[in-house]
Amino acid sequence: MSVVEGQVHGAQFRTEQQRDISETVCTFRVERYDDSRNRVQLIPVEMRGYRLEGSISDGDWVRGTGRMKSGTFHMTEVENLTTGAGVRAKRIPRIALVFVFFALILAFMIWGAVQMFGTG
C-alpha cells in the first residue's frame, strides 16, 4: 500500500451497473504543491465500492492509501484532513458474492429440472 496526500480537484461521482450489481465511483485528482505553492505532482484517483461513506469536495486536503494501477491511484481509504472525516469505499463481502453465485446455480438447476420433468 502507498500513501498519497494533497488537495482534491475535479471530484466527480457516478454510478456504474455491472451485471446485477450497482457500484459508486468517485474520481478526482490529488494535486501536490511545494513550499512556494507550485504544483509539483498531479495524481489521478479513483475510489469505487457499492457505497462510499464520508465526503470529499474540491479544495479538501486529503491523505489516502491504495495502489497505483494503469496510471491511476486506486484509493481504498481516505482521511479528509480539511473536515476530519474518514472516507471509505465499502465493498460487497466475498461471502455474499459466493452465496449469490451458488443461489443462481441452484435456481438454474431447478429451472432445468422443471423443464425436463415438468408437467406436460
N, CA, C and O atoms as a printed pandas DataFrame, in Angstrom:
     atom_number atom_name residue_name chain_id  residue_number  x_coord  y_coord  z_coord
0              1         N          MET        A               1    0.838   -1.185    0.000
1              2        CA          MET        A               1    0.000    0.000    0.000
2              3         C          MET        A               1    0.882    1.248    0.000
3              4         O          MET        A               1    1.925    1.292    0.653
4              5         N          SER        A               2    0.444    2.246   -0.737
5              6        CA          SER        A               2    1.119    3.531   -0.794
6              7         C          SER        A               2    0.214    4.598   -0.200
7              8         O          SER        A               2   -0.992    4.394   -0.056
8              9         N          VAL        A               3    0.801    5.733    0.141
9             10        CA          VAL        A               3    0.049    6.854    0.699
10            11         C          VAL        A               3    0.238    8.062   -0.204
11            12         O          VAL        A               3    1.353    8.357   -0.635
12            13         N          VAL        A               4   -0.859    8.761   -0.489
13            14        CA          VAL        A               4   -0.840    9.983   -1.289
14            15         C          VAL        A               4   -1.519   11.071   -0.478
15            16         O          VAL        A               4   -2.557   10.837    0.141
16            17         N          GLU        A               5   -0.926   12.272   -0.482
17            18        CA          GLU        A               5   -1.508   13.398    0.231
18            19         C          GLU        A               5   -1.478   14.624   -0.664
19            20         O          GLU        A               5   -0.495   14.865   -1.365
20            21         N          GLY        A               6   -2.563   15.403   -0.642
21            22        CA          GLY        A               6   -2.624   16.631   -1.435
22            23         C          GLY        A               6   -4.015   17.197   -1.449
23            24         O          GLY        A               6   -4.864   16.814   -0.644
24            25         N          GLN        A               7   -4.252   18.125   -2.380
25            26        CA          GLN        A               7   -5.522   18.826   -2.483
26            27         C          GLN        A               7   -6.383   18.214   -3.584
27            28         O          GLN        A               7   -5.891   17.887   -4.664
28            29         N          VAL        A               8   -7.680   18.065   -3.293
29            30        CA          VAL        A               8   -8.629   17.460   -4.223
30            31         C          VAL        A               8   -9.077   18.487   -5.263
31            32         O          VAL        A               8   -9.405   19.626   -4.930
32            33         N          HIS        A               9   -9.084   18.061   -6.528
33            34        CA          HIS        A               9   -9.610   18.878   -7.621
34            35         C          HIS        A               9  -10.386   17.988   -8.573
35            36         O          HIS        A               9   -9.982   16.855   -8.833
36            37         N          GLY        A              10  -11.494   18.491   -9.095
37            38        CA          GLY        A              10  -12.272   17.764  -10.100
38            39         C          GLY        A              10  -13.023   16.564   -9.572
39            40         O          GLY        A              10  -13.181   15.577  -10.290
40            41         N          ALA        A              11  -13.498   16.617   -8.317
41            42        CA          ALA        A              11  -14.221   15.472   -7.742
42            43         C          ALA        A              11  -15.527   15.235   -8.489
43            44         O          ALA        A              11  -16.328   16.152   -8.672
44            45         N          GLN        A              12  -15.732   13.981   -8.921
45            46        CA          GLN        A              12  -16.950   13.585   -9.624
46            47         C          GLN        A              12  -17.427   12.251   -9.080
47            48         O          GLN        A              12  -16.626   11.378   -8.747
48            49         N          PHE        A              13  -18.740   12.104   -8.994
49            50        CA          PHE        A              13  -19.346   10.868   -8.516
50            51         C          PHE        A              13  -20.286   10.344   -9.589
51            52         O          PHE        A              13  -21.002   11.112  -10.232
52            53         N          ARG        A              14  -20.278    9.020   -9.776
53            54        CA          ARG        A              14  -21.193    8.396  -10.726
54            55         C          ARG        A              14  -21.516    6.987  -10.228
55            56         O          ARG        A              14  -20.854    6.455   -9.336
56            57         N          THR        A              15  -22.542    6.406  -10.822
57            58        CA          THR        A              15  -22.929    5.032  -10.503
58            59         C          THR        A              15  -22.769    4.197  -11.758
59            60         O          THR        A              15  -23.209    4.598  -12.836
60            61         N          GLU        A              16  -22.140    3.037  -11.625
61            62        CA          GLU        A              16  -21.966    2.109  -12.736
62            63         C          GLU        A              16  -22.704    0.819  -12.424
63            64         O          GLU        A              16  -22.719    0.356  -11.283
64            65         N          GLN        A              17  -23.308    0.252  -13.441
65            66        CA          GLN        A              17  -24.006   -1.017  -13.313
66            67         C          GLN        A              17  -23.150   -2.103  -13.938
67            68         O          GLN        A              17  -22.819   -2.019  -15.121
68            69         N          GLN        A              18  -22.782   -3.126  -13.164
69            70        CA          GLN        A              18  -22.025   -4.275  -13.664
70            71         C          GLN        A              18  -22.789   -5.528  -13.281
71            72         O          GLN        A              18  -22.921   -5.863  -12.104
72            73         N          ARG        A              19  -23.285   -6.212  -14.294
73            74        CA          ARG        A              19  -24.172   -7.362  -14.098
74            75         C          ARG        A              19  -25.377   -6.900  -13.288
75            76         O          ARG        A              19  -26.090   -5.997  -13.725
76            77         N          ASP        A              20  -25.621   -7.479  -12.142
77            78        CA          ASP        A              20  -26.757   -7.091  -11.303
78            79         C          ASP        A              20  -26.316   -6.233  -10.126
79            80         O          ASP        A              20  -27.096   -6.005   -9.201
80            81         N          ILE        A              21  -25.079   -5.757  -10.150
81            82        CA          ILE        A              21  -24.535   -5.019   -9.013
82            83         C          ILE        A              21  -24.271   -3.580   -9.410
83            84         O          ILE        A              21  -23.640   -3.310  -10.433
84            85         N          SER        A              22  -24.758   -2.658   -8.594
85            86        CA          SER        A              22  -24.523   -1.236   -8.804
86            87         C          SER        A              22  -23.307   -0.817   -7.980
87            88         O          SER        A              22  -23.157   -1.238   -6.833
88            89         N          GLU        A              23  -22.444    0.007   -8.558
89            90        CA          GLU        A              23  -21.218    0.412   -7.890
90            91         C          GLU        A              23  -21.073    1.929   -7.979
91            92         O          GLU        A              23  -21.274    2.512   -9.045
92            93         N          THR        A              24  -20.725    2.569   -6.861
93            94        CA          THR        A              24  -20.482    4.004   -6.829
94            95         C          THR        A              24  -19.004    4.242   -7.110
95            96         O          THR        A              24  -18.136    3.577   -6.544
96            97         N          VAL        A              25  -18.727    5.204   -7.998
97            98        CA          VAL        A              25  -17.349    5.520   -8.381
98            99         C          VAL        A              25  -17.112    7.003   -8.122
99           100         O          VAL        A              25  -17.900    7.854   -8.534
100          101         N          CYS        A              26  -16.019    7.296   -7.435
101          102        CA          CYS        A              26  -15.595    8.674   -7.203
102          103         C          CYS        A              26  -14.228    8.851   -7.855
103          104         O          CYS        A              26  -13.298    8.091   -7.585
104          105         N          THR        A              27  -14.116    9.856   -8.714
105          106        CA          THR        A              27  -12.828   10.159   -9.341
106          107         C          THR        A              27  -12.463   11.604   -9.022
107          108         O          THR        A              27  -13.328   12.475   -8.931
108          109         N          PHE        A              28  -11.174   11.838   -8.858
109          110        CA          PHE        A              28  -10.663   13.186   -8.625
110          111         C          PHE        A              28   -9.164   13.184   -8.845
111          112         O          PHE        A              28   -8.557   12.136   -9.066
112          113         N          ARG        A              29   -8.575   14.362   -8.782
113          114        CA          ARG        A              29   -7.127   14.490   -8.863
114          115         C          ARG        A              29   -6.618   14.959   -7.510
115          116         O          ARG        A              29   -7.242   15.797   -6.859
116          117         N          VAL        A              30   -5.488   14.419   -7.093
117          118        CA          VAL        A              30   -4.794   14.927   -5.921
118          119         C          VAL        A              30   -3.605   15.723   -6.439
119          120         O          VAL        A              30   -2.725   15.189   -7.115
120          121         N          GLU        A              31   -3.597   17.019   -6.105
121          122        CA          GLU        A              31   -2.512   17.889   -6.538
122          123         C          GLU        A              31   -1.616   18.174   -5.346
123          124         O          GLU        A              31   -2.077   18.550   -4.268
124          125         N          ARG        A              32   -0.325   17.985   -5.570
125          126        CA          ARG        A              32    0.667   18.215   -4.517
126          127         C          ARG        A              32    1.455   19.466   -4.859
127          128         O          ARG        A              32    1.757   19.721   -6.025
128          129         N          TYR        A              33    1.786   20.244   -3.841
129          130        CA          TYR        A              33    2.462   21.527   -4.026
130          131         C          TYR        A              33    3.740   21.581   -3.208
131          132         O          TYR        A              33    3.862   20.908   -2.185
132          133         N          ASP        A              34    4.700   22.395   -3.668
133          134        CA          ASP        A              34    5.909   22.625   -2.879
134          135         C          ASP        A              34    5.662   23.808   -1.937
135          136         O          ASP        A              34    4.558   24.350   -1.897
136          137         N          ASP        A              35    6.680   24.204   -1.188
137          138        CA          ASP        A              35    6.527   25.282   -0.208
138          139         C          ASP        A              35    6.198   26.628   -0.853
139          140         O          ASP        A              35    5.657   27.507   -0.183
140          141         N          SER        A              36    6.510   26.807   -2.125
141          142        CA          SER        A              36    6.222   28.058   -2.832
142          143         C          SER        A              36    4.850   28.022   -3.508
143          144         O          SER        A              36    4.517   28.914   -4.289
144          145         N          ARG        A              37    4.058   26.997   -3.209
145          146        CA          ARG        A              37    2.727   26.791   -3.770
146          147         C          ARG        A              37    2.731   26.492   -5.267
147          148         O          ARG        A              37    1.751   26.756   -5.962
148          149         N          ASN        A              38    3.835   25.944   -5.754
149          150        CA          ASN        A              38    3.917   25.485   -7.142
150          151         C          ASN        A              38    3.487   24.019   -7.182
151          152         O          ASN        A              38    3.927   23.209   -6.366
152          153         N          ARG        A              39    2.617   23.688   -8.147
153          154        CA          ARG        A              39    2.184   22.295   -8.251
154          155         C          ARG        A              39    3.358   21.454   -8.714
155          156         O          ARG        A              39    3.995   21.759   -9.721
156          157         N          VAL        A              40    3.642   20.381   -7.964
157          158        CA          VAL        A              40    4.772   19.519   -8.298
158          159         C          VAL        A              40    4.330   18.133   -8.757
159          160         O          VAL        A              40    5.106   17.403   -9.372
160          161         N          GLN        A              41    3.086   17.773   -8.458
161          162        CA          GLN        A              41    2.628   16.440   -8.852
162          163         C          GLN        A              41    1.107   16.437   -8.976
163          164         O          GLN        A              41    0.406   17.072   -8.188
164          165         N          LEU        A              42    0.613   15.716   -9.972
165          166        CA          LEU        A              42   -0.818   15.564  -10.218
166          167         C          LEU        A              42   -1.100   14.068  -10.291
167          168         O          LEU        A              42   -0.547   13.372  -11.143
168          169         N          ILE        A              43   -1.961   13.569   -9.400
169          170        CA          ILE        A              43   -2.231   12.130   -9.325
170          171         C          ILE        A              43   -3.718   11.875   -9.551
171          172         O          ILE        A              43   -4.539   12.315   -8.746
172          173         N          PRO        A              44   -4.091   11.167  -10.642
173          174        CA          PRO        A              44   -5.492   10.800  -10.826
174          175         C          PRO        A              44   -5.876    9.700   -9.836
175          176         O          PRO        A              44   -5.123    8.750   -9.622
176          177         N          VAL        A              45   -7.052    9.844   -9.239
177          178        CA          VAL        A              45   -7.502    8.925   -8.179
178          179         C          VAL        A              45   -8.879    8.379   -8.520
179          180         O          VAL        A              45   -9.721    9.066   -9.100
180          181         N          GLU        A              46   -9.081    7.124   -8.144
181          182        CA          GLU        A              46  -10.395    6.509   -8.273
182          183         C          GLU        A              46  -10.700    5.731   -7.002
183          184         O          GLU        A              46   -9.850    5.013   -6.475
184          185         N          MET        A              47  -11.931    5.886   -6.517
185          186        CA          MET        A              47  -12.450    5.065   -5.416
186          187         C          MET        A              47  -13.733    4.433   -5.928
187          188         O          MET        A              47  -14.538    5.101   -6.576
188          189         N          ARG        A              48  -13.929    3.149   -5.644
189          190        CA          ARG        A              48  -15.162    2.501   -6.062
190          191         C          ARG        A              48  -15.596    1.466   -5.040
191          192         O          ARG        A              48  -14.769    0.817   -4.400
192          193         N          GLY        A              49  -16.901    1.323   -4.897
193          194        CA          GLY        A              49  -17.495    0.360   -3.985
194          195         C          GLY        A              49  -19.003    0.405   -4.142
195          196         O          GLY        A              49  -19.526    1.262   -4.856
196          197         N          TYR        A              50  -19.711   -0.507   -3.485
197          198        CA          TYR        A              50  -21.163   -0.477   -3.603
198          199         C          TYR        A              50  -21.724    0.716   -2.858
199          200         O          TYR        A              50  -22.873    1.109   -3.061
200          201         N          ARG        A              51  -20.882    1.301   -1.973
201          202        CA          ARG        A              51  -21.281    2.502   -1.243
202          203         C          ARG        A              51  -20.020    3.226   -0.796
203          204         O          ARG        A              51  -19.038    2.592   -0.410
204          205         N          LEU        A              52  -20.047    4.559   -0.849
205          206        CA          LEU        A              52  -18.951    5.369   -0.321
206          207         C          LEU        A              52  -19.445    6.056    0.943
207          208         O          LEU        A              52  -20.490    6.707    0.933
208          209         N          GLU        A              53  -18.701    5.914    2.020
209          210        CA          GLU        A              53  -19.045    6.570    3.274
210          211         C          GLU        A              53  -18.129    7.757    3.473
211          212         O          GLU        A              53  -16.914    7.634    3.315
212          213         N          GLY        A              54  -18.692    8.907    3.820
213          214        CA          GLY        A              54  -17.908   10.114    4.012
214          215         C          GLY        A              54  -18.053   11.029    2.814
215          216         O          GLY        A              54  -18.804   10.735    1.883
216          217         N          SER        A              55  -17.329   12.146    2.839
217          218        CA          SER        A              55  -17.449   13.080    1.723
218          219         C          SER        A              55  -16.105   13.694    1.365
219          220         O          SER        A              55  -15.222   13.868    2.204
220          221         N          ILE        A              56  -15.991   14.014    0.084
221          222        CA          ILE        A              56  -14.808   14.670   -0.472
222          223         C          ILE        A              56  -15.329   15.768   -1.393
223          224         O          ILE        A              56  -16.253   15.545   -2.175
224          225         N          SER        A              57  -14.735   16.950   -1.297
225          226        CA          SER        A              57  -15.116   18.062   -2.164
226          227         C          SER        A              57  -13.869   18.721   -2.719
227          228         O          SER        A              57  -12.780   18.590   -2.160
228          229         N          ASP        A              58  -14.039   19.427   -3.823
229          230        CA          ASP        A              58  -12.928   20.178   -4.400
230          231         C          ASP        A              58  -12.330   21.115   -3.345
231          232         O          ASP        A              58  -13.053   21.776   -2.600
232          233         N          GLY        A              59  -11.020   21.155   -3.300
233          234        CA          GLY        A              59  -10.317   22.021   -2.367
234          235         C          GLY        A              59   -9.944   21.357   -1.062
235          236         O          GLY        A              59   -9.092   21.874   -0.339
236          237         N          ASP        A              60  -10.559   20.212   -0.729
237          238        CA          ASP        A              60  -10.215   19.498    0.504
238          239         C          ASP        A              60   -8.795   18.972    0.428
239          240         O          ASP        A              60   -8.319   18.590   -0.641
240          241         N          TRP        A              61   -8.123   18.955    1.566
241          242        CA          TRP        A              61   -6.797   18.363    1.670
242          243         C          TRP        A              61   -6.999   16.945    2.194
243          244         O          TRP        A              61   -7.625   16.759    3.238
244          245         N          VAL        A              62   -6.475   15.938    1.483
245          246        CA          VAL        A              62   -6.716   14.540    1.840
246          247         C          VAL        A              62   -5.417   13.753    1.917
247          248         O          VAL        A              62   -4.400   14.128    1.334
248          249         N          ARG        A              63   -5.483   12.655    2.651
249          250        CA          ARG        A              63   -4.407   11.658    2.697
250          251         C          ARG        A              63   -5.078   10.311    2.510
251          252         O          ARG        A              63   -5.962    9.942    3.283
252          253         N          GLY        A              64   -4.659    9.563    1.475
253          254        CA          GLY        A              64   -5.308    8.296    1.177
254          255         C          GLY        A              64   -4.332    7.172    0.936
255          256         O          GLY        A              64   -3.187    7.390    0.542
256          257         N          THR        A              65   -4.809    5.957    1.180
257          258        CA          THR        A              65   -3.997    4.767    0.943
258          259         C          THR        A              65   -4.585    3.989   -0.227
259          260         O          THR        A              65   -5.791    4.021   -0.471
260          261         N          GLY        A              66   -3.721    3.297   -0.938
261          262        CA          GLY        A              66   -4.162    2.488   -2.059
262          263         C          GLY        A              66   -2.996    2.017   -2.888
263          264         O          GLY        A              66   -1.866    1.926   -2.410
264          265         N          ARG        A              67   -3.290    1.714   -4.158
265          266        CA          ARG        A              67   -2.267    1.197   -5.075
266          267         C          ARG        A              67   -2.395    1.891   -6.435
267          268         O          ARG        A              67   -3.494    2.218   -6.883
268          269         N          MET        A              68   -1.257    2.105   -7.069
269          270        CA          MET        A              68   -1.218    2.657   -8.419
270          271         C          MET        A              68   -1.462    1.521   -9.404
271          272         O          MET        A              68   -0.826    0.470   -9.319
272          273         N          LYS        A              69   -2.388    1.735  -10.339
273          274        CA          LYS        A              69   -2.689    0.719  -11.348
274          275         C          LYS        A              69   -3.048    1.436  -12.645
275          276         O          LYS        A              69   -3.997    2.219  -12.683
276          277         N          SER        A              70   -2.304    1.175  -13.690
277          278        CA          SER        A              70   -2.537    1.749  -15.015
278          279         C          SER        A              70   -2.600    3.274  -14.986
279          280         O          SER        A              70   -3.427    3.877  -15.670
280          281         N          GLY        A              71   -1.736    3.887  -14.203
281          282        CA          GLY        A              71   -1.653    5.336  -14.158
282          283         C          GLY        A              71   -2.659    6.023  -13.261
283          284         O          GLY        A              71   -2.689    7.251  -13.192
284          285         N          THR        A              72   -3.487    5.249  -12.571
285          286        CA          THR        A              72   -4.483    5.805  -11.659
286          287         C          THR        A              72   -4.265    5.217  -10.272
287          288         O          THR        A              72   -4.047    4.015  -10.120
288          289         N          PHE        A              73   -4.326    6.082   -9.263
289          290        CA          PHE        A              73   -4.165    5.634   -7.884
290          291         C          PHE        A              73   -5.535    5.184   -7.382
291          292         O          PHE        A              73   -6.450    5.999   -7.274
292          293         N          HIS        A              74   -5.683    3.905   -7.077
293          294        CA          HIS        A              74   -6.938    3.330   -6.599
294          295         C          HIS        A              74   -6.943    3.368   -5.075
295          296         O          HIS        A              74   -6.315    2.539   -4.415
296          297         N          MET        A              75   -7.662    4.345   -4.531
297          298        CA          MET        A              75   -7.722    4.520   -3.073
298          299         C          MET        A              75   -8.792    3.623   -2.487
299          300         O          MET        A              75   -9.855    3.416   -3.073
300          301         N          THR        A              76   -8.484    3.097   -1.319
301          302        CA          THR        A              76   -9.458    2.298   -0.590
302          303         C          THR        A              76   -9.956    3.035    0.641
303          304         O          THR        A              76  -11.049    2.768    1.140
304          305         N          GLU        A              77   -9.149    3.958    1.121
305          306        CA          GLU        A              77   -9.488    4.694    2.331
306          307         C          GLU        A              77   -8.852    6.078    2.264
307          308         O          GLU        A              77   -7.701    6.222    1.854
308          309         N          VAL        A              78   -9.616    7.102    2.674
309          310        CA          VAL        A              78   -9.140    8.476    2.614
310          311         C          VAL        A              78   -9.430    9.159    3.940
311          312         O          VAL        A              78  -10.499    8.987    4.524
312          313         N          GLU        A              79   -8.472    9.926    4.398
313          314        CA          GLU        A              79   -8.696   10.795    5.552
314          315         C          GLU        A              79   -8.811   12.211    5.008
315          316         O          GLU        A              79   -7.860   12.732    4.426
316          317         N          ASN        A              80   -9.966   12.833    5.192
317          318        CA          ASN        A              80  -10.181   14.204    4.749
318          319         C          ASN        A              80   -9.612   15.106    5.842
319          320         O          ASN        A              80  -10.242   15.307    6.879
320          321         N          LEU        A              81   -8.426   15.642    5.605
321          322        CA          LEU        A              81   -7.736   16.438    6.618
322          323         C          LEU        A              81   -8.405   17.800    6.812
323          324         O          LEU        A              81   -8.217   18.431    7.852
324          325         N          THR        A              82   -9.176   18.260    5.836
325          326        CA          THR        A              82   -9.881   19.531    5.949
326          327         C          THR        A              82  -11.057   19.420    6.914
327          328         O          THR        A              82  -11.254   20.290    7.762
328          329         N          THR        A              83  -11.832   18.353    6.784
329          330        CA          THR        A              83  -13.044   18.202    7.607
330          331         C          THR        A              83  -12.873   17.241    8.768
331          332         O          THR        A              83  -13.684   17.235    9.694
332          333         N          GLY        A              84  -11.824   16.428    8.727
333          334        CA          GLY        A              84  -11.626   15.410    9.762
334          335         C          GLY        A              84  -12.410   14.140    9.511
335          336         O          GLY        A              84  -12.370   13.217   10.325
336          337         N          ALA        A              85  -13.124   14.077    8.395
337          338        CA          ALA        A              85  -13.951   12.906    8.083
338          339         C          ALA        A              85  -13.113   11.781    7.491
339          340         O          ALA        A              85  -12.132   12.026    6.788
340          341         N          GLY        A              86  -13.507   10.560    7.781
341          342        CA          GLY        A              86  -12.933    9.391    7.130
342          343         C          GLY        A              86  -13.816    9.023    5.954
343          344         O          GLY        A              86  -15.041    9.086    6.057
344          345         N          VAL        A              87  -13.224    8.645    4.852
345          346        CA          VAL        A              87  -13.976    8.259    3.659
346          347         C          VAL        A              87  -13.543    6.849    3.286
347          348         O          VAL        A              87  -12.352    6.565    3.161
348          349         N          ARG        A              88  -14.531    5.964    3.110
349          350        CA          ARG        A              88  -14.232    4.567    2.774
350          351         C          ARG        A              88  -15.105    4.092    1.639
351          352         O          ARG        A              88  -16.277    4.453    1.533
352          353         N          ALA        A              89  -14.514    3.280    0.798
353          354        CA          ALA        A              89  -15.257    2.604   -0.265
354          355         C          ALA        A              89  -15.649    1.240    0.284
355          356         O          ALA        A              89  -14.791    0.383    0.497
356          357         N          LYS        A              90  -16.938    1.038    0.512
357          358        CA          LYS        A              90  -17.427   -0.235    1.031
358          359         C          LYS        A              90  -17.576   -1.218   -0.113
359          360         O          LYS        A              90  -18.208   -0.910   -1.124
360          361         N          ARG        A              91  -17.007   -2.378    0.038
361          362        CA          ARG        A              91  -17.097   -3.443   -0.969
362          363         C          ARG        A              91  -18.098   -4.482   -0.492
363          364         O          ARG        A              91  -18.355   -4.618    0.704
364          365         N          ILE        A              92  -18.653   -5.207   -1.439
365          366        CA          ILE        A              92  -19.548   -6.309   -1.093
366          367         C          ILE        A              92  -18.685   -7.443   -0.553
367          368         O          ILE        A              92  -17.718   -7.845   -1.200
368          369         N          PRO        A              93  -19.025   -7.967    0.630
369          370        CA          PRO        A              93  -18.228   -9.063    1.191
370          371         C          PRO        A              93  -18.196  -10.259    0.243
371          372         O          PRO        A              93  -19.203  -10.588   -0.384
372          373         N          ARG        A              94  -17.053  -10.896    0.143
373          374        CA          ARG        A              94  -16.893  -12.039   -0.760
374          375         C          ARG        A              94  -17.872  -13.164   -0.447
375          376         O          ARG        A              94  -18.350  -13.837   -1.361
376          377         N          ILE        A              95  -18.176  -13.376    0.828
377          378        CA          ILE        A              95  -19.105  -14.448    1.192
378          379         C          ILE        A              95  -20.479  -14.180    0.582
379          380         O          ILE        A              95  -21.175  -15.119    0.193
380          381         N          ALA        A              96  -20.879  -12.907    0.493
381          382        CA          ALA        A              96  -22.171  -12.567   -0.122
382          383         C          ALA        A              96  -22.142  -12.883   -1.611
383          384         O          ALA        A              96  -23.120  -13.392   -2.158
384          385         N          LEU        A              97  -21.021  -12.582   -2.271
385          386        CA          LEU        A              97  -20.902  -12.892   -3.699
386          387         C          LEU        A              97  -20.943  -14.397   -3.941
387          388         O          LEU        A              97  -21.568  -14.852   -4.899
388          389         N          VAL        A              98  -20.284  -15.172   -3.084
389          390        CA          VAL        A              98  -20.297  -16.636   -3.206
390          391         C          VAL        A              98  -21.719  -17.154   -3.016
391          392         O          VAL        A              98  -22.166  -18.030   -3.757
392          393         N          PHE        A              99  -22.437  -16.614   -2.019
393          394        CA          PHE        A              99  -23.815  -17.026   -1.768
394          395         C          PHE        A              99  -24.692  -16.752   -2.987
395          396         O          PHE        A              99  -25.468  -17.617   -3.391
396          397         N          VAL        A             100  -24.580  -15.570   -3.574
397          398        CA          VAL        A             100  -25.374  -15.210   -4.755
398          399         C          VAL        A             100  -25.031  -16.132   -5.924
399          400         O          VAL        A             100  -25.925  -16.569   -6.649
400          401         N          PHE        A             101  -23.751  -16.428   -6.112
401          402        CA          PHE        A             101  -23.320  -17.311   -7.184
402          403         C          PHE        A             101  -23.961  -18.691   -7.044
403          404         O          PHE        A             101  -24.502  -19.226   -8.012
404          405         N          PHE        A             102  -23.902  -19.269   -5.840
405          406        CA          PHE        A             102  -24.483  -20.590   -5.637
406          407         C          PHE        A             102  -26.006  -20.563   -5.716
407          408         O          PHE        A             102  -26.614  -21.537   -6.161
408          409         N          ALA        A             103  -26.628  -19.476   -5.295
409          410        CA          ALA        A             103  -28.082  -19.346   -5.413
410          411         C          ALA        A             103  -28.498  -19.319   -6.882
411          412         O          ALA        A             103  -29.514  -19.906   -7.254
412          413         N          LEU        A             104  -27.716  -18.642   -7.710
413          414        CA          LEU        A             104  -28.019  -18.611   -9.147
414          415         C          LEU        A             104  -27.856  -19.994   -9.782
415          416         O          LEU        A             104  -28.666  -20.396  -10.617
416          417         N          ILE        A             105  -26.819  -20.711   -9.390
417          418        CA          ILE        A             105  -26.618  -22.073   -9.912
418          419         C          ILE        A             105  -27.783  -22.972   -9.500
419          420         O          ILE        A             105  -28.298  -23.733  -10.319
420          421         N          LEU        A             106  -28.200  -22.886   -8.236
421          422        CA          LEU        A             106  -29.314  -23.693   -7.752
422          423         C          LEU        A             106  -30.599  -23.348   -8.503
423          424         O          LEU        A             106  -31.349  -24.246   -8.887
424          425         N          ALA        A             107  -30.856  -22.067   -8.714
425          426        CA          ALA        A             107  -32.056  -21.648   -9.447
426          427         C          ALA        A             107  -32.027  -22.186  -10.880
427          428         O          ALA        A             107  -33.055  -22.621  -11.401
428          429         N          PHE        A             108  -30.856  -22.157  -11.514
429          430        CA          PHE        A             108  -30.725  -22.681  -12.875
430          431         C          PHE        A             108  -30.982  -24.186  -12.892
431          432         O          PHE        A             108  -31.640  -24.687  -13.804
432          433         N          MET        A             109  -30.475  -24.910  -11.901
433          434        CA          MET        A             109  -30.686  -26.363  -11.838
434          435         C          MET        A             109  -32.160  -26.682  -11.625
435          436         O          MET        A             109  -32.683  -27.619  -12.228
436          437         N          ILE        A             110  -32.826  -25.921  -10.781
437          438        CA          ILE        A             110  -34.262  -26.151  -10.546
438          439         C          ILE        A             110  -35.043  -25.855  -11.810
439          440         O          ILE        A             110  -35.944  -26.611  -12.174
440          441         N          TRP        A             111  -34.708  -24.758  -12.488
441          442        CA          TRP        A             111  -35.380  -24.414  -13.747
442          443         C          TRP        A             111  -35.185  -25.532  -14.776
443          444         O          TRP        A             111  -36.126  -25.899  -15.480
444          445         N          GLY        A             112  -33.967  -26.073  -14.863
445          446        CA          GLY        A             112  -33.685  -27.165  -15.788
446          447         C          GLY        A             112  -34.486  -28.414  -15.459
447          448         O          GLY        A             112  -35.001  -29.088  -16.351
448          449         N          ALA        A             113  -34.586  -28.718  -14.165
449          450        CA          ALA        A             113  -35.346  -29.898  -13.756
450          451         C          ALA        A             113  -36.835  -29.719  -14.072
451          452         O          ALA        A             113  -37.489  -30.664  -14.515
452          453         N          VAL        A             114  -37.368  -28.529  -13.850
453          454        CA          VAL        A             114  -38.768  -28.270  -14.164
454          455         C          VAL        A             114  -38.998  -28.393  -15.674
455          456         O          VAL        A             114  -40.019  -28.932  -16.101
456          457         N          GLN        A             115  -38.075  -27.906  -16.468
457          458        CA          GLN        A             115  -38.206  -28.001  -17.925
458          459         C          GLN        A             115  -38.165  -29.463  -18.396
459          460         O          GLN        A             115  -38.889  -29.863  -19.308
460          461         N          MET        A             116  -37.292  -30.243  -17.743
461          462        CA          MET        A             116  -37.108  -31.624  -18.169
462          463         C          MET        A             116  -38.232  -32.542  -17.683
463          464         O          MET        A             116  -38.726  -33.388  -18.428
464          465         N          PHE        A             117  -38.630  -32.356  -16.402
465          466        CA          PHE        A             117  -39.589  -33.287  -15.818
466          467         C          PHE        A             117  -40.935  -32.632  -15.531
467          468         O          PHE        A             117  -41.807  -33.248  -14.919
468          469         N          GLY        A             118  -41.107  -31.403  -15.964
469          470        CA          GLY        A             118  -42.320  -30.639  -15.660
470          471         C          GLY        A             118  -43.566  -31.255  -16.257
471          472         O          GLY        A             118  -43.525  -32.220  -17.021
472          473         N          THR        A             119  -44.653  -30.663  -15.878
473          474        CA          THR        A             119  -45.946  -31.151  -16.377
474          475         C          THR        A             119  -46.035  -30.926  -17.874
475          476         O          THR        A             119  -45.537  -29.921  -18.382
476          477         N          GLY        A             120  -46.617  -31.779  -18.529
477          478        CA          GLY        A             120  -46.677  -31.638  -19.969
478          479         C          GLY        A             120  -47.763  -32.385  -20.524
479          480         O          GLY        A             120  -47.960  -32.377  -21.739
